[in-house]
Amino acid sequence: MKTEFKKIVLAYSGGLDTSVIIKWLKEKYQCEIVAFSADIGQGAELDPVREKALATGASKVYIEDLKEEFVADFVFPMLRANAYYENNYLLGTSIARPLIAKEQVRIAAKEGADGVSHGATGKGNDQVRFELTYMTLNPGIKIIAPWREWDLNSRSALIDYAKAHGIPVPVTKDKPYSMDRNLFHVSYEGGVLEDPWYAPHDDMFLMSVSPETAPDKPTVVEIDYKNGNPIAVNGELLSPAKLLARLNELGGRNGIGRVDIVESRFVGMKSRGVYETPGGTILHCAHRAMESITLDREVMFLRDSLIPAYARMIYNGFWYSPEREMLQRTFDDAQKNVNGTVRLKLYKGNCSAIGRKADKSLYHQRMATFEEDDVYRQNDAEGFIRLNALRLKIYSQTFGAD
């Protein structure tokens, strides 16, 4: 028995999938469709969205500017945790979905809609990220996932459907990889990229030049931190979104932030993704450098041991879970002393810290110096070593050294 709806709010990007979905939803459910697009830094991609959504059947279009909220309340907390997934992926797509879904639920309540829909496929992670958020923030909302219902089972089929219904789409059968862009990164997957041996052409990338063509002279940049958050670039105080945009420009110009990985999806399969995250890569490097002189060794060790679990929560869609919020509070408590300035060198795809300073630093030059000092007694090290070797000596004497 077909579920009936009076109004559905669709997370709409204007790409291939959601362009087709508006038409498909109207044909199947015969109800009002409200399109919602989150402006989280896509730039000119959003220009045709309103006109296109109305032309393909939407009764109303919301385009919400969420850039500052995205960076301040989603990207920065993730960066305070130094989160990355499987050692390489900086979670640029993953971190955007809970914000988009949250705003979609808000608009659904405002519009009196009884359904929400998205364009994520039944093979991917985004369906989980969207729907876990829907169910957490509005447990009673009805969810429509067209990719799990329709018989349009390939991108080629969607392109044919779009052509048959006069729907303009931004991909072709010759260049069918999908792209997702926000202020933190751009991701590319599908199509020719499904072959993990295929090397992407350089003209695919949008945010960065190749390291080979980057300037021959390095760029030096200074970033100020307060409570673990970046607040200024080269002494200029900037809002979170403007700061990230500035570093995207500097990093992209120097070929920083490209990765090509095969990752493990939550649904069980592996997938190949190509990402560029110039500003985010710089901020990861800078934050680690800032912590190196302001974060206690044992606190850092314990926090780092929790990063993989935290990153999996974001990747798998559990941003609004109690376990993620608990870890976030723990991580943030450790950031209250992460204050100071980091100086970095950007050069041909590489980002390296070349200076760090803080008013309250755990690095004491008088203690660490190789020159003569009067604050450290070197003879104390002998007892320290003996005590640490005690269990090893007992083990060796008992079982023998192999």
C-alpha positions as CSV (number, residue, x, y, z in Angstrom):
1,M,0.0,0.0,0.0
2,K,1.5,3.3,-1.1
3,T,2.2,5.9,1.7
4,E,0.4,9.2,1.1
5,F,2.1,12.5,1.7
6,K,0.7,16.0,1.8
7,K,4.2,17.7,1.5
8,I,7.8,16.5,1.1
9,V,10.9,18.5,1.7
10,L,13.8,17.3,-0.5
11,A,17.5,17.9,0.2
12,Y,18.2,19.3,-3.3
13,S,21.6,20.0,-4.8
14,G,20.6,20.5,-8.5
15,G,22.8,17.6,-9.5
16,L,21.8,14.5,-11.5
17,D,20.1,12.6,-8.7
18,T,18.0,15.3,-7.0
19,S,17.1,16.9,-10.4
20,V,15.4,13.6,-11.3
21,I,14.0,13.1,-7.9
22,I,11.7,16.1,-7.9
23,K,10.0,14.9,-11.0
24,W,9.8,11.3,-9.7
25,L,8.4,12.3,-6.4
26,K,5.7,14.4,-7.9
27,E,4.7,11.6,-10.3
28,K,4.7,8.9,-7.6
29,Y,3.2,10.7,-4.6
30,Q,1.1,13.5,-6.3
31,C,2.0,16.0,-3.6
32,E,3.7,19.3,-3.0
33,I,7.5,19.1,-3.2
34,V,9.6,21.7,-1.4
35,A,13.3,21.9,-2.4
36,F,15.9,22.8,0.1
37,S,19.5,23.6,-0.7
38,A,22.1,24.3,2.0
39,D,24.7,26.9,1.1
40,I,27.8,25.5,2.7
41,G,30.3,26.9,0.3
42,Q,29.4,25.4,-3.1
43,G,29.8,28.8,-4.8
44,A,28.4,29.3,-8.3
45,E,26.9,25.8,-8.3
46,L,24.0,27.3,-6.3
47,D,23.2,30.0,-8.9
48,P,20.8,28.0,-11.0
49,V,19.3,26.0,-8.2
50,R,16.1,28.0,-7.5
51,E,15.1,28.4,-11.1
52,K,15.9,24.8,-11.9
53,A,14.0,23.4,-8.9
54,L,10.9,25.4,-9.7
55,A,11.1,24.4,-13.4
56,T,11.2,20.7,-12.6
57,G,8.2,20.8,-10.2
58,A,9.1,22.2,-6.8
59,S,6.4,24.5,-5.3
60,K,8.9,26.4,-3.2
61,V,12.7,26.6,-2.8
62,Y,14.7,27.3,0.3
63,I,18.4,28.2,-0.1
64,E,19.8,28.7,3.4
65,D,23.2,30.3,4.0
66,L,24.8,27.9,6.5
67,K,28.5,28.6,5.9
68,E,29.4,30.1,9.2
69,E,27.4,27.5,11.2
70,F,29.0,24.8,9.1
71,V,32.5,25.8,9.9
72,A,32.0,27.0,13.5
73,D,29.7,24.2,14.8
74,F,30.7,21.2,12.6
75,V,34.1,21.6,11.0
76,F,35.9,23.3,13.9
77,P,34.7,20.8,16.5
78,M,36.0,18.0,14.2
79,L,39.3,19.8,13.8
80,R,39.7,20.3,17.6
81,A,39.6,16.5,17.7
82,N,42.1,16.1,14.9
83,A,39.7,13.7,13.2
84,Y,40.5,11.7,10.1
85,Y,39.1,8.4,8.9
86,E,41.4,5.5,8.0
87,N,44.5,7.7,8.3
88,N,43.7,9.8,5.2
89,Y,40.1,11.0,4.8
90,L,39.4,14.4,6.5
91,L,35.6,13.7,6.5
92,G,34.5,16.7,4.3
93,T,31.4,15.1,3.0
94,S,30.6,13.2,6.3
95,I,30.6,16.4,8.4
96,A,28.2,18.3,6.1
97,R,25.3,15.8,6.2
98,P,24.2,16.2,9.8
99,L,23.9,20.0,9.3
100,I,22.0,19.6,6.0
101,A,19.6,17.1,7.5
102,K,19.1,19.2,10.7
103,E,18.1,22.2,8.6
104,Q,15.9,20.0,6.4
105,V,14.0,18.8,9.5
106,R,13.6,22.4,10.6
107,I,12.1,23.4,7.3
108,A,9.8,20.4,7.3
109,A,8.4,21.5,10.6
110,K,8.0,25.1,9.4
111,E,6.3,23.9,6.2
112,G,4.1,21.4,8.0
113,A,5.6,18.7,5.8
114,D,5.1,15.0,6.7
115,G,8.0,13.7,4.6
116,V,11.6,14.3,3.9
117,S,13.7,12.9,1.0
118,H,17.3,12.7,-0.1
119,G,19.3,11.7,-3.2
120,A,21.7,9.3,-1.6
121,T,22.0,5.9,-3.1
122,G,21.3,2.6,-1.4
123,K,25.0,1.6,-1.6
124,G,26.5,4.7,0.1
125,N,27.1,6.2,3.5
126,D,25.0,9.4,2.9
127,Q,21.7,7.6,3.3
128,V,22.7,6.5,6.8
129,R,24.0,10.0,7.7
130,F,20.8,11.7,6.5
131,E,18.4,9.2,8.0
132,L,20.0,8.8,11.4
133,T,19.7,12.6,11.7
134,Y,16.1,12.6,10.6
135,M,15.2,9.9,13.1
136,T,17.1,11.5,15.9
137,L,15.7,15.1,15.5
138,N,12.2,14.1,14.4
139,P,11.5,10.4,15.1
140,G,8.0,10.6,13.6
141,I,9.0,12.0,10.2
142,K,8.4,9.8,7.1
143,I,11.5,9.2,4.9
144,I,11.6,8.6,1.2
145,A,14.8,7.3,-0.3
146,P,14.1,7.1,-4.1
147,W,17.3,5.1,-4.8
148,R,15.8,2.3,-2.7
149,E,12.5,2.4,-4.4
150,W,12.7,3.2,-8.1
151,D,13.8,1.1,-11.0
152,L,16.3,3.7,-12.2
153,N,19.2,1.6,-11.1
154,S,22.2,3.3,-12.6
155,R,23.5,6.8,-13.4
156,S,23.1,6.1,-17.1
157,A,19.4,5.3,-16.5
158,L,19.0,8.6,-14.6
159,I,20.6,10.5,-17.5
160,D,18.2,8.9,-19.9
161,Y,15.2,9.7,-17.6
162,A,16.4,13.3,-17.4
163,K,16.7,13.7,-21.1
164,A,13.2,12.1,-21.6
165,H,11.7,14.7,-19.2
166,G,13.7,17.7,-20.4
167,I,15.7,18.0,-17.2
168,P,19.1,19.5,-17.6
169,V,21.8,17.7,-15.7
170,P,25.5,18.5,-15.0
171,V,26.9,15.1,-16.0
172,T,27.1,13.0,-19.2
173,K,27.7,9.3,-19.9
174,D,31.2,10.2,-21.0
175,K,32.0,12.0,-17.7
176,P,29.7,10.5,-15.1
177,Y,31.7,10.8,-11.9
178,S,29.8,12.6,-9.1
179,M,31.2,15.6,-7.3
180,D,30.2,17.0,-3.9
181,R,31.6,20.4,-2.8
182,N,31.5,22.5,0.3
183,L,33.7,25.0,2.0
184,F,35.8,22.3,3.6
185,H,36.5,20.1,0.5
186,V,35.5,18.7,-2.9
187,S,35.0,14.9,-3.3
188,Y,34.9,13.0,-6.6
189,E,33.8,9.4,-7.0
190,G,32.0,7.1,-9.4
191,G,32.3,6.7,-13.2
192,V,35.8,6.4,-14.4
193,L,37.1,6.7,-10.8
194,E,35.5,3.4,-9.9
195,D,38.7,1.8,-11.3
196,P,41.2,2.2,-8.5
197,W,44.0,1.9,-11.1
198,Y,42.8,4.9,-13.1
199,A,44.6,8.2,-12.4
200,P,42.3,11.2,-12.5
201,H,43.1,13.9,-15.0
202,D,44.4,17.2,-13.5
203,D,41.6,19.2,-15.0
204,M,39.1,17.5,-12.7
205,F,40.3,19.3,-9.6
206,L,38.5,22.6,-8.6
207,M,40.2,23.9,-5.5
208,S,43.9,23.3,-6.1
209,V,46.6,23.3,-8.7
210,S,48.8,20.3,-9.0
211,P,51.9,20.3,-6.8
212,E,54.0,20.2,-10.0
213,T,52.6,23.5,-11.3
214,A,52.5,25.2,-7.8
215,P,54.8,28.2,-7.3
216,D,58.6,27.5,-6.9
217,K,58.7,29.9,-4.0
218,P,57.1,28.8,-0.7
219,T,54.3,30.7,1.1
220,V,54.7,31.3,4.8
221,V,51.5,31.8,6.8
222,E,50.8,32.3,10.5
223,I,47.7,31.1,12.2
224,D,46.5,32.2,15.7
225,Y,44.7,29.8,18.0
226,K,42.3,30.3,20.9
227,N,40.9,27.3,22.9
228,G,41.9,25.0,20.0
229,N,40.1,27.1,17.3
230,P,41.9,29.1,14.6
231,I,40.9,32.8,14.9
232,A,43.3,34.7,12.7
233,V,45.5,34.3,9.6
234,N,48.7,36.5,9.4
235,G,47.3,38.6,12.3
236,E,43.9,39.3,10.7
237,L,41.0,38.2,12.8
238,L,38.5,36.3,10.6
239,S,35.1,34.6,11.0
240,P,35.3,30.8,10.8
241,A,34.0,30.6,7.2
242,K,36.2,33.5,6.0
243,L,39.2,32.0,7.7
244,L,38.7,28.6,6.1
245,A,38.1,30.3,2.7
246,R,41.4,32.2,3.1
247,L,43.3,29.0,3.8
248,N,41.6,27.2,0.9
249,E,42.9,29.9,-1.4
250,L,46.5,29.7,0.0
251,G,46.5,26.0,0.1
252,G,45.0,25.5,-3.3
253,R,47.5,27.9,-4.8
254,N,50.3,25.7,-3.4
255,G,48.8,22.4,-4.4
256,I,48.0,21.3,-0.9
257,G,45.3,18.8,0.2
258,R,44.8,16.3,-2.6
259,V,44.3,12.6,-1.6
260,D,43.3,9.6,-3.6
261,I,42.1,6.7,-1.4
262,V,40.1,3.5,-1.2
263,E,38.0,3.7,1.9
264,S,35.7,1.3,3.8
265,R,32.1,2.3,3.6
266,F,29.8,1.7,6.6
267,V,27.5,-0.4,4.5
268,G,30.3,-3.0,4.0
269,M,32.0,-2.4,0.6
270,K,35.1,-0.5,-0.2
271,S,35.0,2.6,-2.5
272,R,37.5,4.8,-4.2
273,G,37.3,8.5,-3.5
274,V,39.4,11.5,-4.6
275,Y,39.4,14.5,-2.4
276,E,40.9,17.9,-2.1
277,T,40.9,19.7,1.2
278,P,43.5,22.5,1.1
279,G,42.4,24.7,4.0
280,G,41.5,21.7,6.2
281,T,44.9,20.1,5.6
282,I,46.7,23.3,6.7
283,L,44.5,23.5,9.8
284,H,45.3,19.8,10.7
285,C,49.0,20.6,10.5
286,A,48.7,23.8,12.4
287,H,46.6,22.4,15.2
288,R,49.0,19.5,15.8
289,A,51.9,22.0,16.0
290,M,49.9,24.2,18.4
291,E,49.1,21.2,20.6
292,S,52.8,20.1,20.6
293,I,53.7,22.9,23.0
294,T,50.4,23.4,24.9
295,L,48.9,19.9,25.4
296,D,50.1,17.5,28.1
297,R,51.7,14.3,26.9
298,E,49.4,11.9,28.6
299,V,46.3,13.9,27.7
300,M,47.4,13.9,24.1
301,F,48.1,10.1,24.2
302,L,44.7,9.4,25.6
303,R,42.9,11.8,23.2
304,D,44.8,10.3,20.2
305,S,43.7,6.8,21.2
306,L,40.1,8.0,20.9
307,I,40.3,9.7,17.5
308,P,39.6,6.6,15.4
309,A,36.4,5.9,17.3
310,Y,35.3,9.6,17.0
311,A,36.1,9.7,13.3
312,R,34.1,6.5,12.7
313,M,31.1,8.1,14.5
314,I,31.2,11.0,12.0
315,Y,31.8,8.9,9.0
316,N,29.0,6.5,9.9
317,G,26.5,9.2,10.6
318,F,26.4,9.3,14.4
319,W,27.0,13.1,14.8
320,Y,24.0,13.5,17.1
321,S,24.7,10.4,19.2
322,P,25.3,10.6,22.9
323,E,28.7,8.9,22.5
324,R,30.0,11.5,20.0
325,E,28.8,14.4,22.2
326,M,30.5,12.8,25.2
327,L,33.8,12.5,23.3
328,Q,33.4,16.0,22.0
329,R,33.1,17.4,25.6
330,T,36.2,15.4,26.5
331,F,38.2,16.7,23.5
332,D,37.1,20.3,24.0
333,D,38.0,20.3,27.7
334,A,41.6,19.4,26.6
335,Q,41.6,22.5,24.2
336,K,41.3,25.2,26.8
337,N,45.1,25.8,26.9
338,V,45.6,25.4,23.1
339,N,46.4,29.1,22.6
340,G,49.1,30.7,20.6
341,T,50.5,31.1,17.1
342,V,51.8,28.6,14.5
343,R,54.0,29.5,11.5
344,L,53.7,27.2,8.5
345,K,55.5,26.8,5.1
346,L,53.3,25.8,2.1
347,Y,55.3,24.5,-0.8
348,K,54.3,22.2,-3.7
349,G,51.7,20.1,-2.0
350,N,53.5,20.1,1.4
351,C,52.5,21.8,4.6
352,S,55.0,21.9,7.4
353,A,55.2,23.8,10.7
354,I,58.3,25.9,11.0
355,G,57.5,27.8,14.2
356,R,55.2,27.8,17.2
357,K,54.8,30.0,20.2
358,A,52.4,30.4,23.2
359,D,52.3,32.7,26.2
360,K,51.8,29.5,28.3
361,S,53.9,26.8,26.7
362,L,54.9,23.4,28.1
363,Y,58.1,23.7,26.2
364,H,60.8,25.1,28.4
365,Q,64.0,25.9,26.6
366,R,66.0,26.0,29.8
367,M,64.9,22.4,30.6
368,A,65.4,21.0,27.1
369,T,68.6,22.7,26.1
370,F,71.7,20.6,25.3
371,E,73.8,23.5,26.7
372,E,74.6,23.8,30.4
373,D,71.6,24.3,32.7
374,D,70.8,24.4,36.4
375,V,67.2,23.0,36.3
376,Y,67.7,19.3,35.3
377,R,69.8,16.7,37.2
378,Q,71.0,14.3,34.6
379,N,72.0,11.7,37.2
380,D,68.2,11.3,38.0
381,A,67.9,9.5,34.7
382,E,69.8,6.4,35.9
383,G,67.1,5.5,38.5
384,F,64.4,6.3,36.0
385,I,65.9,3.8,33.5
386,R,66.5,1.1,36.2
387,L,62.9,1.2,37.4
388,N,61.5,1.1,33.8
389,A,63.9,-1.8,33.0
390,L,62.9,-3.8,36.1
391,R,60.0,-5.7,34.6
392,L,62.0,-6.4,31.5
393,K,64.9,-7.9,33.5
394,I,62.4,-10.1,35.5
395,Y,60.8,-11.3,32.2
396,S,64.2,-12.1,30.6
397,Q,65.4,-13.9,33.7
398,T,62.2,-15.9,33.9
399,F,61.5,-16.8,30.3
400,G,64.9,-16.1,28.6
401,A,65.6,-13.6,25.9
402,D,64.8,-14.8,22.4
